[in-house]
Amino acid sequence: MKAGTINAVSGARSDVARAIASARDGDTVFIPAGTTTWANALITTAGSRSLTIQGAGTEQTIIYDNVPKAGGGNQSVFWSFNLTAGKSFRLTGITVRGQAQDAQNYNNGTLVFSGGSHAVRIDHVNFIQPGTGCMIFNGDIWGVVDHCYFDLTGFHQGVQIHHGNWNGDTGGWGDGSFEDQLHLGTEKAIYIEDCAFQGSGTPGAGAIDGTFGGRFVFRHNTVTADQVGMHGTEGFRGRGLRSFEIYENTFTSPNGIFFVGCYIRSGTGVIFNNAFNGDGGGTGYRYGIDLVIYRATTTAGRSCSGNNFGAPWGMATGSNPWDGNTGVRGYPVLDQVGRGACADRVRGDNPINQTTGTASWPHNASEPVYEWGNTIQSIRGETNQLLTVQCTDELLQQGRDYFRATEMPAYTPYAYPHPLTKGLPPSEQRTRNATGNLQHDAHKNRRPWGGKTPERKQAKKGTNQLPEGQENVDN
């Protein structure tokens, strides 16, 4: 059957859910213009369908997230998507405004994408002061987030990238990603491109975060008063971020001195042609790039990160069996910056090296980080620098674990723009409403998705005031 368009009656949660339930493989679900509020979570399961969910545009289709965040859990997530391997998915043309607040900091996300689809596009979606983090990718998803706007002035995260089920690994901890090769410059990642992030001016939340073997590419974005970061293999069972490609971005701290633009705690990749700027006076970034190992200890036994991690990984002391322990202070440390693919499999909620049958280092291969072409604007009356190694210079050595002002040999960036960004669904297609009645091209002349760029705000603490002008409240 030829793909069609299902027209939701309104943007109310129940109408959107009904339209999605009526969709067949390849269909587009259209959410009309209007402002509405959702007070309950929605879970969308694609099943055996490729789907597009399309609003009337970011200035037209506006939904307030009033889903209670207290207690965490799936019921606190505004909209969750279970996406199927071998099927494509697209979400486009809406704005989500925060209302209910995640006061307990569960950080379970506003839009959460899980599953195994390798053709996911999220574009022209705006987040205005969300009550919790904006997007989370789980499982083994590849795709692109493009032309989205993230108002993070309320100190929330932009996009979290997790690949806990990479290559079909059922454990969910990211082990499979660390057992696979690097795949830089390929489609095998979550791409974030041509997006804008307005931060709070306070380090710690971040435009980007990742763990569980996550793999991301962050390119051609603007970041204001915020940073790109990640977690390492540190304080819980999950593995750290596996790989990153960070290039052709502009970071600006216009209202103060921001700690760091790229906070690198795990894995490997490339960082090139980024600009770390201020206003030309007494503002800017203290560091453009900071390399750090959170599990590391100093020669005096002090934690480099201020944390003292327990089971399962513990601290890197020089005798921890999870580390290589062939050099000073445990070098090479498990999944540290500049290390990657593991020769041994690690499995189990209580992790065990499957080769040795014990808790032991899985033999991370050397995969150095390469940095080149980056610039940092000086701060009047202050000392700042493009790259620093935080506390762990014996574990992170230039020319071994990372290379400065050096292009990665044989590396070529993936096609830009991402191939999934090419065009809208064909306009000449049959459409039907949520009751299944066929129409012909009912929206041929309607305004396309998108809309004007939201007004950029000065970095400030979020007021958490309830928005005005709500209507069509759906309980």
Secondary structure, 3 states (H helix, E strand, C coil): CCCCEEECCCCCHHHHHHHHHHCCCCCEEEECCEEEEECCCEEEECCCCCEEEEECCCCCEEEEECCCCCCCCHHHCCEEEEECCCCEEEEEEEEEEECCCCCCCCCCCCEEEEECCCEEEEEEEEEECCCCCCEEECCCCCEEEECCEEECCCCCCCEEEECCCHHHCCCCCCHHHHCCCCCCCCCCCEEEECCEEECCCCCCCCCEEEECCCEEEEECCEEECCCECCCCCCCCCCCCCCEEEEECCEEECCCCEEEEEEEECCCEEEEECCEEECCCCCCEEEEEEEECCCCEECCCCCECCCCCCCCCCCCECCCCCCCCCCCHHHCCCCCCCCEEEECCCEECCCCEECCCCECCCCCEEECCEEEECCEECCCCCCCCEEEEECCCCCCCCECCCEECCCCCCCCCCCCCCCHHHCCCCCCCCEEEECCCCEEECCCCCCCCCCCCCCCCCCCCCCCCCCCCCCCCEEC
